[in-house]
Amino acid sequence: MREKTGFRKGAGLFTLLAALALALFPGWTAQAAERLQDTGDRLVVVIDPGHGGENQGTIENGHLEKEMTLITAQAMYEELSLYDDVEVYLTRTEDKDVSIQERAKFAASVEADFLFSIHYNASENHELYGAEVWVSAFAPFNGYGYQFGCGLLEDLRQTEGLLIRGVKTRLDGARNYYGIIRESEYLGVPAVIIEHCHVDEPRDEGFCDSEEDLRQFGKQDAEAAARYFGLKSSVLGVDYSGHVLADADTASPVPATVQDSTAPDVCQIEFADTDYDSGLLALTVTAADYDSCLLYYSYSIDGGQTFQPREPWPGSDALSGDYPDSFTLNLTIPPDTIPTVILRAYNQYDLYTESNAYVSPRSYHAPEEQEVIAVEGEAQAAEGADTAEAGQAAEENRTAEAHPETAEPSSDTAQGGEHGETSFLIFLLICLVVVFILFLLLLVSQVIAGFRRRRRRQARKVSGRSRNQQR
């Protein structure tokens, strides 16, 4: 494999212009460096459509990754071939098995300056979404990958709704986790993996559900590569020579890319405001991760039994690593619910920390608008019923006047008869009760009188015996 030597022509002038730009535009520091990688006079790029053959890749939601990557890679190949002074190759042009080692060896055999591995993503629990670029964890390849990855993701950030997950590294012990990066690096070829979006998440699926979408990703990949290498195209009429890239160096990995193996350090929620009638609850969320960027949050209102889908952390920038450490979470609580709210803060590597629980002191009710609508509906229904009854009574009166011989008693007459029958029954019942009470009183008086007569007769007998004994 040939060695890349020499120094870019005009590097001194470029450095001077970059320094001047920094002085005039101090906010430009995140994108204020020339390309670290020296490619010499001959530029060779290898595009690797991931998977193929029996290795299908992700097949979620009816997608077939091996076919998707081939479409995107071919579009990138066609677009990048329109630029001047660049040789472009594909590791496969059809659906066939190609091992990781074979892909890396092919790139080395054509003396590639870079290998771009094209992929689409999916997660185990179907809850992740967004685009990301995986790079080597080791210098100088880390810096090369970081400068390209930042440029691509800055472009993809313009796609409305597509979350940027950042430029990242992953280790397997003391080596790169991903085989295509590891094997290519062993042979001296810088390599990155481009994960365009997640095919299994509703917010991302719309970005990759047609061939046109897949080809558009390929064109964006090609343009990012052209900017990274500072290419010109007489066909397209563009010139990216002297394009300024993200700041990095060849001595050590970019801190923003270093794998974070710990969960966020802080996560807590506090009560801010509420309206029990409308169901609105506001909480202040405070969280921090001292090693990487906070990327998502999710919350539960049932004490952690179920969590809502992840939402982007407000104001988070995975490329710069900046994020606000607090924001206000506004929730709408369902009626007749006493919420117990718990929040999870997720970092760039999908590790999370749960907050304390906020327990509402009382239940939330239906919104006032619904209550007003219900009351108005009941009033309208009552008004309609009264109108109907009045109309029916008028109709009955007209019928009675026209045909008095067939007229039925009015509702008032019927109600009067019913009231009369009820009063008579009550009067009869009262009379029966009074008669029964009188009968009982008479019976008791007779019993008492008989008892008194027996006592008098017994007294006379005793008195007679006493007189006989005295005689």
PyMOL commands that set and color helices and strands:
alter all, ss='L'
color gray80, all
select helices_A, chain A and resi 11-24+26-31+60-62+65-80+100-109+141-156+179-186+202-205+211-229+255-257+368-402+411-470
alter helices_A, ss='H'
color red, helices_A
select strands_A, chain A and resi 43-49+86-90+114-121+131-134+164-168+171-172+175-176+191-198+232-233+238-239+266-275+280-288+294-300+311-312+326-332+340-347+352-354+358-359
alter strands_A, ss='S'
color yellow, strands_A
deselect
rebuild
show_as cartoon
